[in-house]
Amino acid sequence: MQVSNYSFKHLPFSKLFKTYVHNFDEVSKFFEHNPFDSTAISKKMDGFTFQGDRENTASILSSLNKQFDADEEAIHNIERLKNKNALVVVTGQQLGVYGGPLYTVLKTLSTIHIAQQLEEEFNRPVIPVFWLADEDHDYDEVRKITIIDEDSPKTFSLPPKNNDLPTVAELSLPDEISEMRDQLKEVLYDTDFSGDLWELLDESFNKDNSFFEAFGLFISRLFSKHGLVLAGSNHPDVKQATGEYLKTSIQQADKIRDRLEKQTASLAEGYHQQVTLYDSNLFYLDDETGRTKINRNGNGWETDGNVKWNNAQLVDEIEAHPDRFSPNVFLRPIVQDALLPTAGYVAGPGEIAYYGQMKSMYQCFDMDMPIIFPRLSATLIEPAIDRIFNELPFEFHEYGNRIEDLESDYVDRTDQHDIEAIFEDWQTKVEEISDTKKKDIADIDPTLEAAAEKATSIYINELNKLKGKVYRSVKKKDQTQLDRIKRIKANLFPEEGLQERTIAPIFFMNKYGVDIWDKLLNALDADEDFDHHKLVYL
């Protein structure tokens, strides 16, 4: 396995993300710490303070991780959290069926790698943590998985649901998981590694488990041997431990909203806004209506289910029943950092954008934003693709273009005749001659001018048809290469986007082994800071 760097410059990432990675100073006012500056990282690490209860946190995490048969390395790391010098690096993701898209694994590897880097550099315990998105309720985003089948992306889906359960985590895997399994197994042809893969998947994603249990088992069995610890917030003990921060989100609601609005407006002057702002950053878990947003009602609050409180009543309700409340995308990092001594968070491009909205919000909770590390971004290139890649005239990023454009560009770059120039010159000369002749016809009989115009249009239309025939003739001669273009594009940029956003990690695990991610982790440079996209040659 070899890994090489490729600039983000021409890849489909946001302007904010590219600026964050390549010119951090231009966006530094939106973030507390530069993840690429060793001095800034050292300052954060040396000055870190944690307001939480380490013993309680360790107890909560120990119970959770034993539920997922965590490796002794992860259990040992939980014990190390009790050390007053211990810190964590966190990432998180939704509970995707069969592990979701590739970037879930890439975020996890990034977190383990960065934690190892920081521990070695600063000679103190730094523990990688995966935050299970156990309060997310977007079922549509977790029920699908895509793999490559005969050089085309193919998606498998669990049926949609209309379920009143407040979170995806609490949903049991439906009976249809067996049908999805059989369909996937038919397409993922048998290899030397298929047995190990299906043993892992069948033990994790079976209909006796919830999404939370299935996904947690999958991640734990792959990565807890590297010391990765699982965490989440959908637990009474976590809600109890972080309830003060939920109360603060209401007590300081106006101040929080004002700071979010100002930071968001400043960010939006040059970059795309990631997350819409609301009156509160809390959801209420209602027995009748499920997870509902809490909104302003004059000087008080109410839910879509018509539950109402004044400020004091809502704060009292949170104190008495913190388990009935759930944080939104802005409040979740606060809850996370209240439970864990978080030095850094490993974020995808979209997460970096919403963290950029949050800097001044942290101050409302007397907290400091963690270092926001960009995750590993990578494309896995199989040997069969690598062998034909250099036979074509395109750079990696160009395969993100439409297949029609790639085909035309290939013909233009490889054919000795400039077809576009030939027909452009031909049409220009036709139009020049036609203009003169149309005037002559009009002088003879003005009523025939339109007919002369039509004759010219017909001629140009026939020229365009001829150009198409010429292109098809050239394409036919080079069909092998054009088929290769389609194949490369389907593997590297499936569904017009980067591979990491679409293709499931199990596709590669079936072909190259369940331990492929261990090998990728070992292949990363010791000082890697993920400031480039990676091309990983398998």
C-alpha positions as a printed NumPy array, in Angstrom:
array([[  0.   ,   0.   ,   0.   ],
       [  1.385,   3.381,  -1.034],
       [  0.011,   6.815,  -0.186],
       [  0.624,  10.031,  -2.126],
       [ -0.566,  13.62 ,  -1.713],
       [ -2.964,  15.403,  -4.045],
       [ -3.935,  19.038,  -3.631],
       [ -7.482,  19.937,  -2.617],
       [ -7.339,  22.822,  -5.094],
       [ -9.283,  21.203,  -7.951],
       [-11.397,  18.812,  -5.865],
       [-15.084,  19.37 ,  -4.982],
       [-14.672,  20.862,  -1.522],
       [-16.077,  24.133,  -0.223],
       [-14.204,  27.41 ,  -0.396],
       [-14.147,  27.538,   3.41 ],
       [-12.585,  24.084,   3.706],
       [ -9.893,  24.823,   1.127],
       [ -9.084,  28.116,   2.829],
       [ -9.008,  26.407,   6.243],
       [ -6.487,  23.861,   5.004],
       [ -4.299,  26.055,   2.801],
       [ -4.619,  29.589,   4.206],
       [ -5.756,  29.268,   7.809],
       [ -4.897,  32.874,   8.667],
       [ -7.721,  34.039,   6.383],
       [-10.323,  32.237,   8.531],
       [ -8.556,  32.365,  11.895],
       [-11.152,  34.734,  13.372],
       [-13.703,  31.908,  13.206],
       [-11.616,  29.346,  15.094],
       [ -9.592,  29.258,  18.307],
       [ -6.582,  27.225,  17.225],
       [ -4.596,  26.564,  14.061],
       [ -4.407,  22.767,  13.614],
       [ -1.295,  23.135,  11.428],
       [  0.691,  25.29 ,  13.87 ],
       [  2.704,  23.301,  16.416],
       [  3.002,  26.348,  18.682],
       [ -0.782,  26.83 ,  18.751],
       [ -1.32 ,  23.14 ,  19.462],
       [  1.246,  23.201,  22.248],
       [ -0.434,  26.224,  23.816],
       [ -3.798,  24.468,  23.78 ],
       [ -2.402,  21.278,  25.258],
       [ -0.413,  23.021,  27.99 ],
       [ -3.243,  25.332,  29.022],
       [ -6.037,  22.772,  28.954],
       [ -8.441,  22.596,  31.88 ],
       [-11.337,  20.176,  32.327],
       [-14.387,  21.026,  34.414],
       [-15.947,  17.55 ,  34.345],
       [-15.707,  14.557,  36.646],
       [-13.118,  12.167,  35.211],
       [-14.096,   9.271,  37.472],
       [-17.745,   9.552,  36.446],
       [-16.841,   9.862,  32.771],
       [-14.632,   6.783,  32.972],
       [-17.407,   4.827,  34.683],
       [-19.938,   5.767,  31.977],
       [-17.55 ,   4.919,  29.145],
       [-16.467,   1.656,  30.745],
       [-20.053,   0.417,  30.905],
       [-20.765,   1.487,  27.328],
       [-17.638,  -0.017,  25.783],
       [-17.972,  -3.351,  27.551],
       [-21.395,  -3.556,  25.899],
       [-19.536,  -3.541,  22.567],
       [-16.923,  -6.15 ,  23.515],
       [-14.203,  -3.504,  23.398],
       [-10.595,  -4.654,  23.163],
       [ -8.446,  -4.392,  26.279],
       [ -6.576,  -1.466,  24.665],
       [ -9.785,   0.591,  24.705],
       [-10.604,  -0.466,  28.289],
       [ -7.08 ,   0.522,  29.305],
       [ -7.531,   3.915,  27.658],
       [-10.723,   4.484,  29.649],
       [ -8.738,   3.878,  32.83 ],
       [ -6.11 ,   6.339,  31.621],
       [ -8.829,   9.004,  31.333],
       [ -8.78 ,   9.229,  35.128],
       [ -5.285,  10.711,  34.891],
       [ -5.582,  14.483,  35.337],
       [ -3.235,  15.014,  32.384],
       [ -5.22 ,  12.81 ,  29.998],
       [ -6.887,  14.379,  26.973],
       [ -9.007,  13.061,  24.142],
       [ -9.335,  13.601,  20.41 ],
       [-12.905,  12.996,  19.265],
       [-14.736,  12.338,  16.046],
       [-18.273,  11.148,  15.382],
       [-20.711,  10.027,  12.746],
       [-24.227,   8.78 ,  12.107],
       [-25.052,   5.116,  12.64 ],
       [-24.977,   3.983,   9.021],
       [-26.1  ,   0.492,   8.094],
       [-23.083,  -1.76 ,   7.441],
       [-20.812,   1.097,   8.464],
       [-22.058,   3.787,   6.078],
       [-19.786,   5.517,   3.535],
       [-15.996,   5.377,   3.44 ],
       [-15.457,   8.715,   5.177],
       [-16.695,   7.163,   8.453],
       [-13.655,   4.901,   8.5  ],
       [-11.375,   7.723,   7.34 ],
       [-12.524,   9.937,  10.236],
       [-11.874,   7.104,  12.662],
       [ -8.379,   6.444,  11.34 ],
       [ -7.635,  10.175,  11.489],
       [ -8.632,  10.315,  15.143],
       [ -6.48 ,   7.351,  16.114],
       [ -3.529,   8.747,  14.152],
       [ -3.753,  12.267,  15.605],
       [ -4.141,  10.938,  19.148],
       [ -0.977,   8.866,  18.668],
       [  0.857,  11.912,  17.311],
       [ -0.114,  14.149,  20.217],
       [  0.63 ,  11.539,  22.865],
       [  4.101,  10.995,  21.481],
       [  4.836,  14.694,  21.064],
       [  3.544,  15.87 ,  24.442],
       [  4.27 ,  12.766,  26.518],
       [  0.805,  12.608,  28.077],
       [ -2.183,  10.297,  27.574],
       [ -4.221,  11.268,  24.491],
       [ -7.13 ,   8.945,  23.806],
       [ -9.063,   8.564,  20.531],
       [-12.861,   8.667,  20.969],
       [-15.657,   7.95 ,  18.5  ],
       [-18.885,   9.761,  19.398],
       [-21.818,   7.676,  18.226],
       [-24.549,   9.959,  16.868],
       [-27.105,   8.238,  19.076],
       [-29.507,  11.183,  19.208],
       [-29.759,  11.666,  15.463],
       [-33.208,  11.037,  13.985],
       [-32.578,  11.153,  10.224],
       [-33.325,   7.551,   9.274],
       [-33.058,   8.212,   5.538],
       [-29.377,   9.073,   5.909],
       [-28.446,   5.781,   7.572],
       [-30.547,   3.178,   5.737],
       [-28.562,   3.049,   2.466],
       [-25.232,   1.677,   1.35 ],
       [-23.462,   1.899,  -2.02 ],
       [-20.797,  -0.338,  -3.538],
       [-19.244,  -0.75 ,  -6.985],
       [-20.827,  -3.464,  -9.108],
       [-19.349,  -4.076, -12.564],
       [-17.795,  -0.612, -12.573],
       [-21.043,   1.123, -11.655],
       [-22.235,   2.333,  -8.244],
       [-25.116,   0.247,  -6.899],
       [-27.166,   1.278,  -3.862],
       [-28.964,  -1.043,  -1.447],
       [-31.583,   0.362,   0.912],
       [-33.642,  -0.656,   3.89 ],
       [-37.297,   0.36 ,   3.478],
       [-38.311,   3.847,   4.652],
       [-40.026,   4.159,   8.006],
       [-42.559,   6.412,   9.662],
       [-41.567,   5.704,  13.215],
       [-42.308,   7.767,  16.304],
       [-39.152,   6.694,  18.102],
       [-37.134,   9.85 ,  18.837],
       [-33.771,   8.558,  17.579],
       [-32.409,   6.175,  14.966],
       [-30.276,   4.591,  17.701],
       [-33.346,   3.11 ,  19.364],
       [-34.681,   1.535,  16.161],
       [-34.212,  -2.177,  15.82 ],
       [-32.77 ,  -3.29 ,  12.524],
       [-35.774,  -4.303,  10.397],
       [-36.383,  -7.829,   9.136],
       [-35.385,  -6.555,   5.693],
       [-31.759,  -6.473,   6.861],
       [-31.652, -10.178,   5.907],
       [-32.745,  -9.384,   2.366],
       [-30.193,  -6.57 ,   2.094],
       [-27.52 ,  -8.945,   3.365],
       [-28.34 , -11.547,   0.718],
       [-28.357,  -8.948,  -2.06 ],
       [-25.011,  -7.527,  -0.957],
       [-23.457, -10.951,  -0.591],
       [-24.49 , -11.806,  -4.138],
       [-22.781,  -8.707,  -5.522],
       [-19.731,  -8.807,  -3.244],
       [-18.318, -11.936,  -4.844],
       [-16.473, -14.441,  -2.675],
       [-12.822, -13.764,  -1.956],
       [-10.304, -15.087,   0.543],
       [-11.555, -12.377,   2.906],
       [-15.328, -12.726,   2.52 ],
       [-15.69 , -15.158,   5.415],
       [-14.097, -12.773,   7.915],
       [-16.129,  -9.846,   6.601],
       [-19.493, -11.591,   6.85 ],
       [-18.667, -12.943,  10.28 ],
       [-18.115,  -9.339,  11.404],
       [-21.235,  -8.022,   9.674],
       [-23.51 , -10.84 ,  10.806],
       [-22.418, -10.47 ,  14.407],
       [-23.028,  -6.723,  14.262],
       [-25.881,  -6.017,  11.869],
       [-28.473,  -8.638,  12.724],
       [-32.145,  -8.031,  13.391],
       [-31.741,  -8.69 ,  17.118],
       [-29.712,  -5.477,  17.423],
       [-30.654,  -1.82 ,  17.297],
       [-28.844,   0.552,  14.936],
       [-26.88 ,   1.769,  17.972],
       [-25.787,  -1.74 ,  18.975],
       [-25.008,  -2.809,  15.414],
       [-22.944,   0.214,  14.449],
       [-21.157,   0.305,  17.816],
       [-20.153,  -3.351,  17.5  ],
       [-18.915,  -2.77 ,  13.952],
       [-16.695,   0.198,  14.907],
       [-15.498,  -1.367,  18.141],
       [-14.451,  -4.646,  16.557],
       [-12.516,  -2.84 ,  13.855],
       [-10.812,  -0.15 ,  15.907],
       [-10.927,  -0.722,  19.678],
       [ -7.696,  -2.725,  19.307],
       [ -6.1  ,   0.642,  18.523],
       [ -7.452,   2.044,  21.791],
       [-10.511,   3.714,  20.249],
       [-13.184,   4.415,  22.872],
       [-16.878,   4.782,  22.023],
       [-19.039,   7.511,  23.548],
       [-22.471,   9.055,  23.061],
       [-25.064,  11.225,  24.752],
       [-28.301,   9.209,  24.613],
       [-27.85 ,   7.782,  28.098],
       [-29.373,   8.879,  31.427],
       [-25.977,   9.093,  33.139],
       [-24.575,  11.287,  30.356],
       [-27.644,  13.551,  30.503],
       [-27.271,  13.801,  34.262],
       [-23.565,  14.608,  33.971],
       [-24.115,  17.328,  31.353],
       [-27.507,  18.672,  32.457],
       [-26.031,  21.961,  33.67 ],
       [-24.972,  22.748,  30.121],
       [-28.457,  22.03 ,  28.818],
       [-29.819,  24.449,  31.422],
       [-27.244,  27.063,  30.449],
       [-28.387,  26.784,  26.834],
       [-31.783,  28.095,  27.981],
       [-30.561,  30.534,  30.621],
       [-28.166,  32.091,  28.103],
       [-30.396,  31.536,  25.052],
       [-30.538,  35.178,  23.933],
       [-26.811,  35.659,  24.338],
       [-26.063,  32.404,  22.526],
       [-28.41 ,  33.304,  19.655],
       [-26.865,  36.772,  19.359],
       [-23.332,  35.39 ,  19.209],
       [-24.256,  32.703,  16.722],
       [-25.99 ,  35.272,  14.524],
       [-23.019,  37.638,  14.515],
       [-20.472,  34.889,  13.846],
       [-22.661,  33.337,  11.164],
       [-23.22 ,  36.694,   9.443],
       [-19.471,  37.34 ,   9.451],
       [-18.78 ,  33.874,   8.058],
       [-21.461,  34.276,   5.384],
       [-19.732,  37.388,   4.01 ],
       [-17.174,  35.158,   2.343],
       [-18.358,  31.592,   2.732],
       [-21.43 ,  29.39 ,   2.616],
       [-23.424,  29.126,   5.861],
       [-23.622,  25.49 ,   6.975],
       [-26.329,  25.34 ,   9.677],
       [-29.549,  27.324,  10.074],
       [-30.036,  29.066,  13.431],
       [-33.035,  28.483,  15.689],
       [-34.423,  29.992,  18.881],
       [-33.014,  27.208,  21.036],
       [-30.478,  24.456,  20.552],
       [-32.555,  21.812,  22.308],
       [-35.067,  19.168,  21.297],
       [-37.709,  17.783,  23.635],
       [-38.361,  14.044,  23.69 ],
       [-42.14 ,  13.842,  23.811],
       [-43.85 ,  10.488,  24.409],
       [-46.58 ,  11.388,  21.914],
       [-44.845,  13.387,  19.183],
       [-41.262,  12.109,  19.448],
       [-38.253,  14.432,  19.164],
       [-39.538,  17.981,  18.654],
       [-37.817,  21.342,  18.413],
       [-38.172,  23.789,  21.306],
       [-39.088,  27.257,  20.008],
       [-39.708,  30.691,  21.432],
       [-43.255,  31.534,  22.489],
       [-43.128,  35.191,  23.509],
       [-41.063,  35.196,  26.67 ],
       [-41.46 ,  31.459,  27.075],
       [-40.954,  28.244,  25.127],
       [-43.069,  25.629,  23.388],
       [-42.762,  22.532,  21.213],
       [-44.603,  21.522,  18.082],
       [-46.505,  19.147,  20.355],
       [-47.867,  22.16 ,  22.272],
       [-45.845,  21.578,  25.438],
       [-45.203,  24.994,  27.011],
       [-42.921,  26.423,  29.69 ],
       [-41.71 ,  29.787,  30.896],
       [-37.943,  30.129,  31.342],
       [-37.893,  28.984,  34.96 ],
       [-40.195,  26.05 ,  34.293],
       [-38.062,  24.84 ,  31.394],
       [-34.862,  25.068,  33.448],
       [-36.577,  23.148,  36.274],
       [-37.78 ,  20.511,  33.806],
       [-34.243,  20.048,  32.491],
       [-32.902,  19.691,  36.016],
       [-35.559,  17.162,  36.971],
       [-35.588,  15.202,  33.7  ],
       [-32.427,  15.851,  31.638],
       [-33.074,  12.584,  29.785],
       [-36.078,  14.233,  28.085],
       [-33.855,  16.715,  26.251],
       [-31.56 ,  16.329,  23.279],
       [-28.908,  18.73 ,  21.888],
       [-28.899,  20.005,  18.314],
       [-25.85 ,  20.259,  16.055],
       [-24.498,  23.326,  17.9  ],
       [-25.091,  22.061,  21.423],
       [-23.824,  18.525,  20.819],
       [-20.145,  19.609,  20.803],
       [-20.731,  21.425,  24.1  ],
       [-22.207,  18.284,  25.67 ],
       [-19.344,  16.25 ,  24.231],
       [-16.71 ,  18.567,  25.679],
       [-18.512,  18.711,  29.03 ],
       [-18.27 ,  14.924,  29.319],
       [-14.78 ,  14.524,  27.827],
       [-11.469,  16.416,  28.212],
       [-11.515,  17.275,  24.509],
       [ -8.296,  18.752,  23.142],
       [ -9.292,  18.248,  19.517],
       [-12.138,  17.268,  17.24 ],
       [-11.601,  15.565,  13.862],
       [-14.07 ,  17.103,  11.435],
       [-15.225,  16.653,   7.899],
       [-15.551,  19.701,   5.612],
       [-19.179,  20.364,   6.591],
       [-18.421,  20.104,  10.3  ],
       [-15.566,  22.571,   9.967],
       [-18.087,  25.027,   8.539],
       [-20.507,  24.775,  11.456],
       [-17.687,  24.918,  13.986],
       [-16.801,  28.185,  12.272],
       [-20.206,  29.506,  13.372],
       [-19.614,  28.48 ,  17.002],
       [-16.456,  30.168,  18.259],
       [-18.073,  32.825,  20.435],
       [-20.818,  30.427,  21.557],
       [-18.281,  28.445,  23.565],
       [-17.634,  31.455,  25.766],
       [-21.269,  31.358,  26.946],
       [-20.426,  28.034,  28.605],
       [-17.019,  29.154,  29.923],
       [-15.402,  26.746,  27.476],
       [-12.724,  26.927,  24.83 ],
       [-13.275,  25.53 ,  21.339],
       [-11.092,  22.441,  20.74 ],
       [ -8.56 ,  22.253,  17.955],
       [-10.521,  21.366,  14.827],
       [ -8.415,  18.901,  12.86 ],
       [ -9.477,  18.123,   9.262],
       [-10.045,  14.434,   8.727],
       [ -8.135,  12.214,   6.352],
       [ -9.601,  12.622,   2.872],
       [ -8.657,   9.807,   0.519],
       [ -9.427,   7.881,  -2.641],
       [ -8.551,   4.195,  -2.777],
       [ -7.126,   3.144,  -6.142],
       [ -7.278,  -0.546,  -6.954],
       [ -4.478,  -2.198,  -8.977],
       [ -6.735,  -2.727, -12.005],
       [ -7.51 ,   1.002, -12.076],
       [ -3.912,   2.002, -11.454],
       [ -2.74 ,  -0.095, -14.434],
       [ -4.872,   1.828, -16.929],
       [ -4.752,   5.253, -15.288],
       [ -1.478,   6.361, -16.861],
       [ -2.587,   5.288, -20.341],
       [ -5.072,   8.152, -20.418],
       [ -4.357,  11.9  , -20.655],
       [ -6.281,  12.992, -17.526],
       [ -5.232,  14.044, -14.053],
       [ -7.018,  12.529, -11.072],
       [ -9.351,  15.487, -10.422],
       [-10.518,  15.608, -14.05 ],
       [-12.422,  12.375, -13.556],
       [-14.842,  14.445, -11.523],
       [-16.089,  15.957, -14.813],
       [-19.141,  14.654, -16.662],
       [-18.484,  11.508, -18.671],
       [-19.616,  13.303, -21.85 ],
       [-17.016,  16.011, -21.282],
       [-14.317,  13.468, -20.554],
       [-15.076,  11.63 , -23.773],
       [-14.981,  14.809, -25.836],
       [-11.8  ,  15.975, -24.128],
       [-10.173,  12.622, -24.79 ],
       [-10.953,  12.852, -28.502],
       [ -9.662,  16.433, -28.642],
       [ -6.449,  15.597, -26.803],
       [ -5.583,  12.421, -28.669],
       [ -6.817,  12.922, -32.232],
       [ -4.471,  14.523, -34.757],
       [ -7.341,  16.572, -36.128],
       [ -8.856,  19.458, -34.174],
       [-12.464,  18.579, -34.886],
       [-13.886,  21.558, -33.018],
       [-11.632,  23.945, -34.959],
       [-12.558,  22.37 , -38.306],
       [-16.282,  22.766, -37.762],
       [-16.024,  26.155, -36.062],
       [-14.119,  27.486, -39.105],
       [-16.585,  25.839, -41.47 ],
       [-19.614,  27.34 , -39.702],
       [-18.018,  30.8  , -39.552],
       [-17.373,  30.796, -43.308],
       [-20.905,  29.564, -44.012],
       [-22.364,  32.354, -41.896],
       [-20.168,  34.971, -43.613],
       [-21.195,  33.817, -47.088],
       [-24.838,  33.481, -46.017],
       [-25.008,  37.035, -44.729],
       [-23.998,  38.368, -48.156],
       [-26.27 ,  36.022, -50.105],
       [-29.258,  36.712, -47.828],
       [-28.928,  40.421, -48.659],
       [-28.824,  39.58 , -52.367],
       [-31.996,  37.48 , -52.034],
       [-33.706,  40.23 , -50.079],
       [-32.87 ,  42.741, -52.805],
       [-34.456,  40.437, -55.38 ],
       [-37.521,  39.573, -53.291],
       [-37.863,  40.699, -49.638],
       [-40.456,  37.994, -48.979],
       [-37.804,  35.308, -49.519],
       [-35.394,  36.601, -46.834],
       [-36.863,  34.265, -44.177],
       [-36.516,  31.311, -46.549],
       [-32.866,  32.204, -47.087],
       [-32.366,  32.35 , -43.296],
       [-34.006,  28.961, -42.951],
       [-31.731,  27.477, -45.634],
       [-28.704,  28.692, -43.697],
       [-30.041,  27.215, -40.433],
       [-30.667,  23.879, -42.131],
       [-27.115,  23.856, -43.464],
       [-25.615,  24.639, -40.034],
       [-27.815,  21.994, -38.435],
       [-26.497,  19.458, -40.943],
       [-22.96 ,  20.569, -40.102],
       [-23.626,  19.841, -36.417],
       [-25.003,  16.418, -37.32 ],
       [-21.882,  15.747, -39.354],
       [-19.69 ,  16.833, -36.453],
       [-21.475,  14.331, -34.252],
       [-20.854,  11.595, -36.792],
       [-17.172,  12.504, -36.934],
       [-16.919,  12.348, -33.135],
       [-18.71 ,   8.984, -33.094],
       [-16.378,   7.675, -35.784],
       [-13.361,   8.655, -33.704],
       [-14.973,   7.263, -30.566],
       [-15.555,   3.935, -32.278],
       [-11.869,   3.705, -33.15 ],
       [-10.941,   4.413, -29.523],
       [-13.771,   2.572, -27.76 ],
       [-11.373,   0.612, -25.54 ],
       [ -9.92 ,   3.786, -24.097],
       [-13.344,   5.361, -23.712],
       [-14.529,   2.297, -21.794],
       [-11.512,   2.711, -19.532],
       [-12.438,   6.339, -18.886],
       [-15.902,   5.234, -17.758],
       [-14.394,   2.571, -15.547],
       [-11.953,   4.914, -13.857],
       [-14.6  ,   7.567, -13.315],
       [-17.067,   5.059, -11.831],
       [-14.448,   3.888,  -9.333],
       [-12.875,   7.221,  -8.373],
       [-15.819,   9.623,  -8.722],
       [-18.98 ,   7.515,  -8.449],
       [-22.253,   9.428,  -8.743],
       [-20.301,  12.558,  -9.737],
       [-18.669,  12.89 ,  -6.315],
       [-15.583,  11.725,  -4.452],
       [-15.407,   8.008,  -3.721],
       [-15.202,   8.616,   0.042],
       [-18.672,  10.19 ,   0.103],
       [-20.428,   7.299,  -1.605],
       [-18.726,   3.906,  -1.552],
       [-18.946,   1.739,   1.567],
       [-15.772,   0.515,   3.287],
       [-17.05 ,  -3.065,   3.198],
       [-16.542,  -3.046,  -0.583],
       [-12.776,  -2.774,  -0.045],
       [-12.753,  -5.031,   3.024],
       [-14.249,  -7.85 ,   0.962],
       [-11.507,  -7.56 ,  -1.67 ],
       [ -8.458,  -6.664,   0.429],
       [ -9.206,  -7.925,   3.933],
       [-10.895,  -6.739,   7.111],
       [ -7.467,  -5.487,   8.228],
       [ -7.14 ,  -3.069,   5.28 ],
       [ -7.681,  -0.128,   7.648],
       [ -4.874,  -1.303,   9.945],
       [ -2.6  ,  -1.283,   6.923],
       [ -3.717,   2.201,   5.91 ],
       [ -3.13 ,   3.478,   9.435],
       [  0.408,   2.078,   9.335],
       [  1.007,   3.599,   5.884],
       [  0.358,   7.168,   7.069],
       [  3.401,   9.331,   7.719],
       [  4.144,   9.845,  11.398],
       [  3.899,  13.635,  11.021],
       [  0.858,  13.608,   8.712],
       [ -1.537,  16.527,   9.24 ],
       [ -4.068,  15.786,   6.471],
       [ -3.562,  19.018,   4.56 ],
       [ -3.818,  17.134,   1.246],
       [ -6.171,  14.617,  -0.269],
       [ -4.56 ,  11.165,  -0.303],
       [ -4.359,   8.759,  -3.209],
       [ -4.06 ,   5.308,  -1.667],
       [ -2.719,   2.668,  -4.049],
       [ -3.864,  -0.78 ,  -2.93 ]])
